[in-house]
Amino acid sequence: MFYLGIDQHRKQLTVALRDEQGNLVLGRQVSTTWKRVRDFFASVREQCAGDGGFVAILEVCGFNDWLLKLLEEYGCQETVLIQAEDRARRKTDRRDASRLSELLWINRQRLLAGKPVHGLRRIQPPSPEDRENRQLTSLRKRLTDQRTRLINRIKRVINKYNLGEECPTKDIQAKKARTWLKQLALAELDRLEVDLSLRQWELLDEQLANVQKQISERAAKNENAVLIATLHGKTPGYAALTLAASIGSIDRFPTPRSLPNYWGLTPRCNNSGDARQRLGKITRQGSPIARYMLAQLTTMVLRRDAWLRGWYKRTRQRRGVKVARVAVMRRLAVIIWHMLKEKRPYTPGDPTKWKAAPKSMTGASA
């Protein structure tokens, strides 16, 4: 068996190939043009064919898709996708590729058996459906962010002339407010900026409506999204599909604590020597959009679940608002794990019936 480490960039791949004894037998850079990269993997397949083939390791990035498919096409036995934790002090592409191949060779038995390796965060590639759902929900968030920035630019022009009190509605997103903005007397350049912003605003509204329609259709067909939607008691949509796509198969998470840890909701820990329970802020690893959606769901759940709202208020009195909200998010992540594992919807009330995580989870610092 051979062990291939790949440091992927847009224009080239830096590769390091080791044999079963851990010796480096190949180290070079390969252009990502289709002919050259295909010729390279064809030569690797031929070189490794007599010794059981090869396995590969690479770090996750935003354009891994084509390389993962190409590795499978050229006979890669297994691809290990990891997330980089620490940045090396002396960092070059060749060092990175060699380090990855050595890491794969040293931990080959555990990695190829699917077992965890301490200090290594392995990434499970999503299914094609989950990949599309993640792309769709990320697109909606980008469109929403663009619209928010656009509205803020219009508000800045209004405040420049101190015209906020003259708006016919409290919110400038209302139809009457938009009509008022079109007729507002402004300086030439400010009038041009507002007109262009209003046109972009209309276009973004149209695009968001199209994206939201697809999200609603996909969420209604996604079993996990339908279950997660019972947290707020509404039709499954944006938030439910975002969390369902982030989770994928719940079987990937062996314990209830695994899901909040995957979303970066567990506190950092610095226990060494005589120090004990030195807990810090949450790790913030994993998907930022998943944490954002879980925070939105927290607000909805607290409105309809009296027991959880009382628990939140007691925690808030002891630890403050921010720590209490993150504690609720962790508890909801544990509840979501049980919901998906046991295939049952959310019911308001005492969450101990969900076999909630131990007390240390609720008392951790956020």
C-alpha positions as YAML, in Angstrom:
chain: A
units: angstrom
residues:
- id: 1
  name: MET
  ca: [0.00, 0.00, 0.00]
- id: 2
  name: PHE
  ca: [1.17, 3.53, -0.82]
- id: 3
  name: TYR
  ca: [0.23, 6.71, 1.04]
- id: 4
  name: LEU
  ca: [-0.29, 9.92, -0.92]
- id: 5
  name: GLY
  ca: [-0.34, 13.36, 0.73]
- id: 6
  name: ILE
  ca: [-1.79, 16.19, -1.36]
- id: 7
  name: ASP
  ca: [-1.54, 19.93, -0.70]
- id: 8
  name: GLN
  ca: [-4.21, 21.35, -3.00]
- id: 9
  name: HIS
  ca: [-4.20, 24.83, -4.54]
- id: 10
  name: ARG
  ca: [-6.03, 26.33, -7.48]
- id: 11
  name: LYS
  ca: [-3.23, 26.06, -10.05]
- id: 12
  name: GLN
  ca: [-1.17, 23.16, -8.74]
- id: 13
  name: LEU
  ca: [-1.10, 20.13, -6.48]
- id: 14
  name: THR
  ca: [1.97, 19.44, -4.34]
- id: 15
  name: VAL
  ca: [2.16, 15.70, -3.69]
- id: 16
  name: ALA
  ca: [4.26, 13.34, -1.54]
- id: 17
  name: LEU
  ca: [4.03, 9.55, -1.93]
- id: 18
  name: ARG
  ca: [5.31, 7.10, 0.70]
- id: 19
  name: ASP
  ca: [5.64, 3.32, 0.57]
- id: 20
  name: GLU
  ca: [4.69, 0.78, 3.24]
- id: 21
  name: GLN
  ca: [7.99, 1.39, 5.08]
- id: 22
  name: GLY
  ca: [7.33, 5.13, 5.27]
- id: 23
  name: ASN
  ca: [10.02, 6.09, 2.75]
- id: 24
  name: LEU
  ca: [9.32, 9.06, 0.49]
- id: 25
  name: VAL
  ca: [9.36, 7.70, -3.06]
- id: 26
  name: LEU
  ca: [7.86, 10.67, -4.90]
- id: 27
  name: GLY
  ca: [7.59, 14.39, -4.25]
- id: 28
  name: ARG
  ca: [6.66, 16.94, -6.90]
- id: 29
  name: GLN
  ca: [4.20, 19.59, -8.04]
- id: 30
  name: VAL
  ca: [1.50, 18.81, -10.58]
- id: 31
  name: SER
  ca: [-0.42, 21.34, -12.63]
- id: 32
  name: THR
  ca: [-4.21, 21.21, -12.23]
- id: 33
  name: THR
  ca: [-4.78, 21.35, -15.99]
- id: 34
  name: TRP
  ca: [-6.82, 18.29, -16.87]
- id: 35
  name: LYS
  ca: [-4.26, 16.58, -19.09]
- id: 36
  name: ARG
  ca: [-1.36, 16.86, -16.65]
- id: 37
  name: VAL
  ca: [-3.30, 15.96, -13.54]
- id: 38
  name: ARG
  ca: [-4.88, 12.94, -15.25]
- id: 39
  name: ASP
  ca: [-1.49, 11.79, -16.55]
- id: 40
  name: PHE
  ca: [-0.07, 12.05, -13.04]
- id: 41
  name: PHE
  ca: [-2.80, 9.99, -11.37]
- id: 42
  name: ALA
  ca: [-2.62, 7.42, -14.16]
- id: 43
  name: SER
  ca: [1.11, 7.00, -13.44]
- id: 44
  name: VAL
  ca: [0.44, 6.74, -9.68]
- id: 45
  name: ARG
  ca: [-2.20, 4.07, -10.30]
- id: 46
  name: GLU
  ca: [0.23, 2.11, -12.45]
- id: 47
  name: GLN
  ca: [3.07, 2.48, -9.92]
- id: 48
  name: CYS
  ca: [0.94, 1.33, -6.98]
- id: 49
  name: ALA
  ca: [-1.04, -1.40, -8.75]
- id: 50
  name: GLY
  ca: [1.27, -4.24, -7.67]
- id: 51
  name: ASP
  ca: [1.35, -3.26, -3.98]
- id: 52
  name: GLY
  ca: [-2.32, -2.97, -3.06]
- id: 53
  name: GLY
  ca: [-3.02, 0.44, -4.55]
- id: 54
  name: PHE
  ca: [-2.88, 3.74, -2.69]
- id: 55
  name: VAL
  ca: [-4.81, 5.87, -0.22]
- id: 56
  name: ALA
  ca: [-4.77, 9.67, -0.09]
- id: 57
  name: ILE
  ca: [-5.04, 12.44, 2.49]
- id: 58
  name: LEU
  ca: [-5.73, 16.15, 1.94]
- id: 59
  name: GLU
  ca: [-7.02, 19.17, 3.82]
- id: 60
  name: VAL
  ca: [-10.56, 20.38, 3.28]
- id: 61
  name: CYS
  ca: [-11.06, 23.51, 1.18]
- id: 62
  name: GLY
  ca: [-13.77, 25.10, -0.91]
- id: 63
  name: PHE
  ca: [-12.88, 23.29, -4.15]
- id: 64
  name: ASN
  ca: [-12.15, 19.68, -3.12]
- id: 65
  name: ASP
  ca: [-15.05, 18.23, -5.11]
- id: 66
  name: TRP
  ca: [-13.34, 17.66, -8.45]
- id: 67
  name: LEU
  ca: [-10.22, 16.18, -6.83]
- id: 68
  name: LEU
  ca: [-12.20, 13.76, -4.66]
- id: 69
  name: LYS
  ca: [-14.03, 12.48, -7.73]
- id: 70
  name: LEU
  ca: [-10.76, 12.19, -9.67]
- id: 71
  name: LEU
  ca: [-9.09, 10.19, -6.90]
- id: 72
  name: GLU
  ca: [-11.99, 7.74, -6.88]
- id: 73
  name: GLU
  ca: [-11.83, 7.49, -10.67]
- id: 74
  name: TYR
  ca: [-8.15, 6.55, -10.60]
- id: 75
  name: GLY
  ca: [-8.49, 3.79, -8.04]
- id: 76
  name: CYS
  ca: [-7.77, 5.50, -4.71]
- id: 77
  name: GLN
  ca: [-8.74, 2.96, -2.03]
- id: 78
  name: GLU
  ca: [-9.84, 5.64, 0.46]
- id: 79
  name: THR
  ca: [-9.55, 9.40, 0.77]
- id: 80
  name: VAL
  ca: [-9.01, 10.93, 4.21]
- id: 81
  name: LEU
  ca: [-10.24, 14.53, 4.39]
- id: 82
  name: ILE
  ca: [-9.06, 16.52, 7.40]
- id: 83
  name: GLN
  ca: [-9.35, 20.05, 8.75]
- id: 84
  name: ALA
  ca: [-6.11, 21.84, 9.61]
- id: 85
  name: GLU
  ca: [-5.80, 22.74, 13.29]
- id: 86
  name: ASP
  ca: [-2.50, 24.58, 13.78]
- id: 87
  name: ARG
  ca: [-0.43, 26.54, 11.29]
- id: 88
  name: ALA
  ca: [3.21, 25.46, 11.02]
- id: 89
  name: ARG
  ca: [5.92, 28.02, 11.73]
- id: 90
  name: ARG
  ca: [7.77, 27.07, 8.54]
- id: 91
  name: LYS
  ca: [5.09, 26.49, 5.95]
- id: 92
  name: THR
  ca: [5.69, 25.50, 2.33]
- id: 93
  name: ASP
  ca: [3.64, 23.38, -0.05]
- id: 94
  name: ARG
  ca: [6.26, 20.62, -0.12]
- id: 95
  name: ARG
  ca: [6.46, 20.50, 3.67]
- id: 96
  name: ASP
  ca: [2.66, 20.36, 3.91]
- id: 97
  name: ALA
  ca: [2.38, 17.50, 1.41]
- id: 98
  name: SER
  ca: [5.17, 15.54, 3.12]
- id: 99
  name: ARG
  ca: [3.61, 16.13, 6.55]
- id: 100
  name: LEU
  ca: [0.23, 14.90, 5.32]
- id: 101
  name: SER
  ca: [1.63, 11.73, 3.78]
- id: 102
  name: GLU
  ca: [3.65, 11.01, 6.95]
- id: 103
  name: LEU
  ca: [0.56, 11.63, 9.09]
- id: 104
  name: LEU
  ca: [-1.40, 9.16, 6.97]
- id: 105
  name: TRP
  ca: [1.37, 6.56, 7.11]
- id: 106
  name: ILE
  ca: [1.84, 6.80, 10.90]
- id: 107
  name: ASN
  ca: [-1.90, 6.56, 11.64]
- id: 108
  name: ARG
  ca: [-2.77, 4.30, 8.71]
- id: 109
  name: GLN
  ca: [-4.36, 1.52, 10.76]
- id: 110
  name: ARG
  ca: [-6.71, 3.77, 12.73]
- id: 111
  name: LEU
  ca: [-7.59, 6.07, 9.81]
- id: 112
  name: LEU
  ca: [-8.34, 3.25, 7.39]
- id: 113
  name: ALA
  ca: [-10.42, 1.52, 10.10]
- id: 114
  name: GLY
  ca: [-12.47, 4.70, 10.56]
- id: 115
  name: LYS
  ca: [-11.25, 5.25, 14.13]
- id: 116
  name: PRO
  ca: [-10.52, 8.72, 15.56]
- id: 117
  name: VAL
  ca: [-6.95, 10.02, 15.84]
- id: 118
  name: HIS
  ca: [-6.15, 12.37, 18.72]
- id: 119
  name: GLY
  ca: [-5.50, 15.92, 17.53]
- id: 120
  name: LEU
  ca: [-6.84, 15.22, 14.03]
- id: 121
  name: ARG
  ca: [-10.24, 16.54, 12.96]
- id: 122
  name: ARG
  ca: [-11.44, 14.29, 10.16]
- id: 123
  name: ILE
  ca: [-14.09, 15.59, 7.79]
- id: 124
  name: GLN
  ca: [-16.80, 13.32, 6.40]
- id: 125
  name: PRO
  ca: [-17.64, 14.37, 2.82]
- id: 126
  name: PRO
  ca: [-21.37, 15.10, 2.55]
- id: 127
  name: SER
  ca: [-23.71, 13.13, 0.35]
- id: 128
  name: PRO
  ca: [-24.65, 14.70, -3.01]
- id: 129
  name: GLU
  ca: [-28.05, 15.73, -1.59]
- id: 130
  name: ASP
  ca: [-26.53, 17.32, 1.52]
- id: 131
  name: ARG
  ca: [-23.90, 19.08, -0.60]
- id: 132
  name: GLU
  ca: [-26.62, 20.65, -2.75]
- id: 133
  name: ASN
  ca: [-28.65, 21.63, 0.32]
- id: 134
  name: ARG
  ca: [-25.60, 23.27, 1.91]
- id: 135
  name: GLN
  ca: [-24.93, 25.19, -1.28]
- id: 136
  name: LEU
  ca: [-28.55, 26.32, -1.50]
- id: 137
  name: THR
  ca: [-28.79, 27.49, 2.13]
- id: 138
  name: SER
  ca: [-25.43, 29.25, 1.88]
- id: 139
  name: LEU
  ca: [-26.68, 31.04, -1.23]
- id: 140
  name: ARG
  ca: [-29.74, 32.25, 0.65]
- id: 141
  name: LYS
  ca: [-27.61, 33.58, 3.49]
- id: 142
  name: ARG
  ca: [-25.33, 35.46, 1.05]
- id: 143
  name: LEU
  ca: [-28.34, 37.02, -0.68]
- id: 144
  name: THR
  ca: [-29.81, 38.04, 2.67]
- id: 145
  name: ASP
  ca: [-26.49, 39.60, 3.74]
- id: 146
  name: GLN
  ca: [-26.28, 41.53, 0.46]
- id: 147
  name: ARG
  ca: [-29.79, 42.88, 0.94]
- id: 148
  name: THR
  ca: [-29.03, 43.92, 4.50]
- id: 149
  name: ARG
  ca: [-25.93, 45.84, 3.38]
- id: 150
  name: LEU
  ca: [-27.98, 47.48, 0.64]
- id: 151
  name: ILE
  ca: [-30.69, 48.60, 3.08]
- id: 152
  name: ASN
  ca: [-28.04, 50.00, 5.42]
- id: 153
  name: ARG
  ca: [-26.59, 52.08, 2.59]
- id: 154
  name: ILE
  ca: [-30.03, 53.56, 1.91]
- id: 155
  name: LYS
  ca: [-30.47, 54.30, 5.62]
- id: 156
  name: ARG
  ca: [-27.13, 56.08, 5.64]
- id: 157
  name: VAL
  ca: [-28.32, 58.42, 2.88]
- id: 158
  name: ILE
  ca: [-31.58, 59.09, 4.78]
- id: 159
  name: ASN
  ca: [-29.68, 59.86, 7.98]
- id: 160
  name: LYS
  ca: [-27.40, 62.17, 6.03]
- id: 161
  name: TYR
  ca: [-30.41, 64.45, 5.46]
- id: 162
  name: ASN
  ca: [-32.05, 63.67, 8.83]
- id: 163
  name: LEU
  ca: [-35.19, 62.38, 7.09]
- id: 164
  name: GLY
  ca: [-35.81, 59.30, 9.20]
- id: 165
  name: GLU
  ca: [-38.76, 60.82, 11.05]
- id: 166
  name: GLU
  ca: [-40.51, 61.69, 7.77]
- id: 167
  name: CYS
  ca: [-40.72, 58.06, 6.65]
- id: 168
  name: PRO
  ca: [-44.41, 57.02, 6.51]
- id: 169
  name: THR
  ca: [-43.70, 53.66, 8.16]
- id: 170
  name: LYS
  ca: [-41.48, 52.52, 11.00]
- id: 171
  name: ASP
  ca: [-39.50, 50.19, 8.75]
- id: 172
  name: ILE
  ca: [-38.20, 51.31, 5.35]
- id: 173
  name: GLN
  ca: [-38.76, 47.78, 3.98]
- id: 174
  name: ALA
  ca: [-42.54, 48.40, 3.80]
- id: 175
  name: LYS
  ca: [-44.12, 49.18, 0.42]
- id: 176
  name: LYS
  ca: [-45.14, 52.70, 1.47]
- id: 177
  name: ALA
  ca: [-41.58, 53.41, 2.55]
- id: 178
  name: ARG
  ca: [-40.18, 52.24, -0.79]
- id: 179
  name: THR
  ca: [-42.63, 54.48, -2.66]
- id: 180
  name: TRP
  ca: [-41.57, 57.37, -0.41]
- id: 181
  name: LEU
  ca: [-37.90, 56.67, -1.17]
- id: 182
  name: LYS
  ca: [-38.52, 56.84, -4.92]
- id: 183
  name: GLN
  ca: [-40.08, 60.31, -4.61]
- id: 184
  name: LEU
  ca: [-37.63, 61.72, -2.06]
- id: 185
  name: ALA
  ca: [-35.86, 64.95, -3.07]
- id: 186
  name: LEU
  ca: [-32.10, 64.41, -2.74]
- id: 187
  name: ALA
  ca: [-28.87, 65.72, -4.21]
- id: 188
  name: GLU
  ca: [-28.00, 64.38, -7.65]
- id: 189
  name: LEU
  ca: [-25.44, 61.76, -6.58]
- id: 190
  name: ASP
  ca: [-27.46, 60.66, -3.55]
- id: 191
  name: ARG
  ca: [-30.55, 60.32, -5.74]
- id: 192
  name: LEU
  ca: [-28.55, 58.16, -8.16]
- id: 193
  name: GLU
  ca: [-27.26, 55.93, -5.35]
- id: 194
  name: VAL
  ca: [-30.74, 55.45, -3.88]
- id: 195
  name: ASP
  ca: [-32.27, 54.67, -7.30]
- id: 196
  name: LEU
  ca: [-29.61, 52.07, -8.08]
- id: 197
  name: SER
  ca: [-29.93, 50.56, -4.62]
- id: 198
  name: LEU
  ca: [-33.72, 50.27, -4.98]
- id: 199
  name: ARG
  ca: [-33.33, 48.42, -8.28]
- id: 200
  name: GLN
  ca: [-30.81, 46.01, -6.74]
- id: 201
  name: TRP
  ca: [-33.15, 45.57, -3.78]
- id: 202
  name: GLU
  ca: [-36.00, 44.49, -6.08]
- id: 203
  name: LEU
  ca: [-33.69, 42.06, -7.87]
- id: 204
  name: LEU
  ca: [-32.48, 40.55, -4.58]
- id: 205
  name: ASP
  ca: [-36.08, 40.13, -3.38]
- id: 206
  name: GLU
  ca: [-36.89, 38.24, -6.57]
- id: 207
  name: GLN
  ca: [-33.81, 36.03, -6.25]
- id: 208
  name: LEU
  ca: [-34.52, 35.33, -2.58]
- id: 209
  name: ALA
  ca: [-38.08, 34.31, -3.40]
- id: 210
  name: ASN
  ca: [-36.81, 31.81, -5.99]
- id: 211
  name: VAL
  ca: [-34.22, 30.37, -3.62]
- id: 212
  name: GLN
  ca: [-36.70, 30.17, -0.74]
- id: 213
  name: LYS
  ca: [-39.13, 28.25, -2.95]
- id: 214
  name: GLN
  ca: [-36.50, 25.61, -3.66]
- id: 215
  name: ILE
  ca: [-35.52, 25.46, 0.01]
- id: 216
  name: SER
  ca: [-39.14, 24.87, 1.05]
- id: 217
  name: GLU
  ca: [-39.55, 22.09, -1.49]
- id: 218
  name: ARG
  ca: [-36.35, 20.35, -0.43]
- id: 219
  name: ALA
  ca: [-37.05, 20.75, 3.29]
- id: 220
  name: ALA
  ca: [-40.50, 19.17, 2.95]
- id: 221
  name: LYS
  ca: [-38.88, 16.05, 1.44]
- id: 222
  name: ASN
  ca: [-36.02, 15.85, 3.96]
- id: 223
  name: GLU
  ca: [-36.91, 13.61, 6.92]
- id: 224
  name: ASN
  ca: [-34.40, 15.23, 9.29]
- id: 225
  name: ALA
  ca: [-35.54, 18.75, 8.33]
- id: 226
  name: VAL
  ca: [-39.17, 17.83, 9.05]
- id: 227
  name: LEU
  ca: [-38.21, 16.60, 12.53]
- id: 228
  name: ILE
  ca: [-36.04, 19.65, 13.30]
- id: 229
  name: ALA
  ca: [-38.88, 21.96, 12.21]
- id: 230
  name: THR
  ca: [-40.98, 20.66, 15.13]
- id: 231
  name: LEU
  ca: [-38.72, 22.74, 17.41]
- id: 232
  name: HIS
  ca: [-40.56, 25.87, 16.27]
- id: 233
  name: GLY
  ca: [-43.77, 24.15, 15.16]
- id: 234
  name: LYS
  ca: [-43.83, 25.58, 11.65]
- id: 235
  name: THR
  ca: [-43.40, 24.29, 8.11]
- id: 236
  name: PRO
  ca: [-39.81, 23.09, 7.57]
- id: 237
  name: GLY
  ca: [-37.77, 25.71, 5.77]
- id: 238
  name: TYR
  ca: [-34.47, 27.55, 5.83]
- id: 239
  name: ALA
  ca: [-33.32, 26.87, 9.41]
- id: 240
  name: ALA
  ca: [-34.41, 23.23, 9.44]
- id: 241
  name: LEU
  ca: [-32.78, 22.42, 6.10]
- id: 242
  name: THR
  ca: [-29.56, 24.21, 7.08]
- id: 243
  name: LEU
  ca: [-29.16, 22.12, 10.25]
- id: 244
  name: ALA
  ca: [-30.23, 18.90, 8.53]
- id: 245
  name: ALA
  ca: [-27.68, 19.41, 5.74]
- id: 246
  name: SER
  ca: [-24.96, 20.18, 8.29]
- id: 247
  name: ILE
  ca: [-25.70, 16.98, 10.23]
- id: 248
  name: GLY
  ca: [-26.13, 14.55, 7.34]
- id: 249
  name: SER
  ca: [-26.45, 11.06, 8.79]
- id: 250
  name: ILE
  ca: [-26.97, 11.15, 12.56]
- id: 251
  name: ASP
  ca: [-25.12, 7.82, 12.79]
- id: 252
  name: ARG
  ca: [-21.89, 9.81, 12.34]
- id: 253
  name: PHE
  ca: [-22.30, 11.10, 15.90]
- id: 254
  name: PRO
  ca: [-21.89, 8.29, 18.46]
- id: 255
  name: THR
  ca: [-23.00, 10.21, 21.58]
- id: 256
  name: PRO
  ca: [-25.32, 13.16, 22.37]
- id: 257
  name: ARG
  ca: [-22.28, 15.31, 23.15]
- id: 258
  name: SER
  ca: [-20.83, 14.71, 19.69]
- id: 259
  name: LEU
  ca: [-23.27, 17.06, 17.93]
- id: 260
  name: PRO
  ca: [-22.67, 20.20, 20.06]
- id: 261
  name: ASN
  ca: [-18.95, 19.47, 19.83]
- id: 262
  name: TYR
  ca: [-19.23, 19.20, 16.02]
- id: 263
  name: TRP
  ca: [-20.92, 22.61, 15.90]
- id: 264
  name: GLY
  ca: [-18.28, 24.19, 18.14]
- id: 265
  name: LEU
  ca: [-20.60, 24.75, 21.12]
- id: 266
  name: THR
  ca: [-18.43, 23.09, 23.78]
- id: 267
  name: PRO
  ca: [-16.07, 25.24, 25.88]
- id: 268
  name: ARG
  ca: [-12.33, 25.32, 25.45]
- id: 269
  name: CYS
  ca: [-10.44, 23.54, 28.22]
- id: 270
  name: ASN
  ca: [-7.03, 24.34, 29.74]
- id: 271
  name: ASN
  ca: [-6.68, 21.82, 32.58]
- id: 272
  name: SER
  ca: [-3.03, 21.17, 33.37]
- id: 273
  name: GLY
  ca: [-1.15, 20.35, 36.58]
- id: 274
  name: ASP
  ca: [-3.09, 21.38, 39.66]
- id: 275
  name: ALA
  ca: [-5.58, 23.47, 37.66]
- id: 276
  name: ARG
  ca: [-9.04, 21.97, 37.24]
- id: 277
  name: GLN
  ca: [-12.14, 23.11, 35.35]
- id: 278
  name: ARG
  ca: [-10.39, 25.98, 33.59]
- id: 279
  name: LEU
  ca: [-13.04, 26.37, 30.92]
- id: 280
  name: GLY
  ca: [-13.03, 29.18, 28.39]
- id: 281
  name: LYS
  ca: [-15.16, 30.36, 25.49]
- id: 282
  name: ILE
  ca: [-16.72, 27.93, 23.04]
- id: 283
  name: THR
  ca: [-14.43, 26.45, 20.38]
- id: 284
  name: ARG
  ca: [-16.46, 27.83, 17.41]
- id: 285
  name: GLN
  ca: [-15.35, 24.91, 15.25]
- id: 286
  name: GLY
  ca: [-17.64, 23.58, 12.57]
- id: 287
  name: SER
  ca: [-20.21, 25.42, 10.50]
- id: 288
  name: PRO
  ca: [-20.82, 29.11, 11.43]
- id: 289
  name: ILE
  ca: [-24.14, 29.11, 9.55]
- id: 290
  name: ALA
  ca: [-25.32, 26.09, 11.59]
- id: 291
  name: ARG
  ca: [-24.58, 27.95, 14.85]
- id: 292
  name: TYR
  ca: [-26.38, 31.01, 13.49]
- id: 293
  name: MET
  ca: [-29.47, 28.97, 12.62]
- id: 294
  name: LEU
  ca: [-29.41, 27.21, 15.99]
- id: 295
  name: ALA
  ca: [-29.33, 30.63, 17.68]
- id: 296
  name: GLN
  ca: [-32.42, 31.65, 15.69]
- id: 297
  name: LEU
  ca: [-34.19, 28.44, 16.70]
- id: 298
  name: THR
  ca: [-33.28, 29.10, 20.33]
- id: 299
  name: THR
  ca: [-35.32, 32.30, 20.30]
- id: 300
  name: MET
  ca: [-38.34, 30.47, 18.85]
- id: 301
  name: VAL
  ca: [-38.13, 27.53, 21.26]
- id: 302
  name: LEU
  ca: [-37.85, 29.79, 24.31]
- id: 303
  name: ARG
  ca: [-41.11, 31.48, 23.28]
- id: 304
  name: ARG
  ca: [-43.11, 28.25, 23.19]
- id: 305
  name: ASP
  ca: [-41.41, 26.06, 25.82]
- id: 306
  name: ALA
  ca: [-42.17, 27.34, 29.34]
- id: 307
  name: TRP
  ca: [-39.91, 24.83, 31.11]
- id: 308
  name: LEU
  ca: [-36.87, 25.64, 28.97]
- id: 309
  name: ARG
  ca: [-37.61, 29.37, 29.29]
- id: 310
  name: GLY
  ca: [-37.58, 29.05, 33.09]
- id: 311
  name: TRP
  ca: [-34.31, 27.13, 32.99]
- id: 312
  name: TYR
  ca: [-32.84, 29.80, 30.71]
- id: 313
  name: LYS
  ca: [-33.86, 32.60, 33.10]
- id: 314
  name: ARG
  ca: [-32.28, 30.83, 36.08]
- id: 315
  name: THR
  ca: [-29.06, 30.31, 34.14]
- id: 316
  name: ARG
  ca: [-29.13, 33.93, 32.98]
- id: 317
  name: GLN
  ca: [-29.32, 35.18, 36.57]
- id: 318
  name: ARG
  ca: [-26.23, 33.17, 37.49]
- id: 319
  name: ARG
  ca: [-24.08, 33.50, 34.38]
- id: 320
  name: GLY
  ca: [-25.43, 36.30, 32.20]
- id: 321
  name: VAL
  ca: [-27.35, 36.47, 28.93]
- id: 322
  name: LYS
  ca: [-24.65, 35.25, 26.52]
- id: 323
  name: VAL
  ca: [-23.66, 32.20, 28.55]
- id: 324
  name: ALA
  ca: [-27.31, 31.29, 29.11]
- id: 325
  name: ARG
  ca: [-28.18, 31.46, 25.39]
- id: 326
  name: VAL
  ca: [-25.20, 29.30, 24.44]
- id: 327
  name: ALA
  ca: [-26.17, 26.83, 27.17]
- id: 328
  name: VAL
  ca: [-29.65, 26.59, 25.61]
- id: 329
  name: MET
  ca: [-28.07, 26.08, 22.18]
- id: 330
  name: ARG
  ca: [-25.99, 23.20, 23.56]
- id: 331
  name: ARG
  ca: [-29.04, 21.64, 25.17]
- id: 332
  name: LEU
  ca: [-31.02, 21.97, 21.92]
- id: 333
  name: ALA
  ca: [-28.16, 20.32, 20.01]
- id: 334
  name: VAL
  ca: [-28.37, 17.36, 22.41]
- id: 335
  name: ILE
  ca: [-32.15, 17.24, 21.99]
- id: 336
  name: ILE
  ca: [-31.80, 17.33, 18.18]
- id: 337
  name: TRP
  ca: [-29.44, 14.34, 18.42]
- id: 338
  name: HIS
  ca: [-32.10, 12.34, 20.28]
- id: 339
  name: MET
  ca: [-34.88, 13.53, 17.95]
- id: 340
  name: LEU
  ca: [-33.03, 12.30, 14.86]
- id: 341
  name: LYS
  ca: [-31.73, 9.15, 16.52]
- id: 342
  name: GLU
  ca: [-35.12, 8.10, 17.86]
- id: 343
  name: LYS
  ca: [-37.16, 9.53, 14.95]
- id: 344
  name: ARG
  ca: [-39.59, 11.50, 17.10]
- id: 345
  name: PRO
  ca: [-40.67, 15.17, 17.04]
- id: 346
  name: TYR
  ca: [-39.96, 17.76, 19.68]
- id: 347
  name: THR
  ca: [-42.41, 18.19, 22.55]
- id: 348
  name: PRO
  ca: [-42.12, 21.16, 24.95]
- id: 349
  name: GLY
  ca: [-41.48, 20.38, 28.59]
- id: 350
  name: ASP
  ca: [-38.81, 19.01, 30.86]
- id: 351
  name: PRO
  ca: [-35.93, 18.03, 28.52]
- id: 352
  name: THR
  ca: [-34.66, 15.36, 30.94]
- id: 353
  name: LYS
  ca: [-36.94, 12.99, 29.06]
- id: 354
  name: TRP
  ca: [-34.56, 13.51, 26.12]
- id: 355
  name: LYS
  ca: [-31.75, 12.02, 28.21]
- id: 356
  name: ALA
  ca: [-30.09, 15.43, 28.22]
- id: 357
  name: ALA
  ca: [-26.36, 15.77, 28.67]
- id: 358
  name: PRO
  ca: [-24.82, 15.74, 32.17]
- id: 359
  name: LYS
  ca: [-25.01, 18.76, 34.49]
- id: 360
  name: SER
  ca: [-21.47, 19.81, 33.60]
- id: 361
  name: MET
  ca: [-22.76, 20.74, 30.16]
- id: 362
  name: THR
  ca: [-25.14, 23.35, 31.53]
- id: 363
  name: GLY
  ca: [-22.62, 24.88, 33.88]
- id: 364
  name: ALA
  ca: [-19.79, 25.29, 31.37]
- id: 365
  name: SER
  ca: [-18.59, 28.75, 30.50]
- id: 366
  name: ALA
  ca: [-19.52, 30.11, 27.09]
...
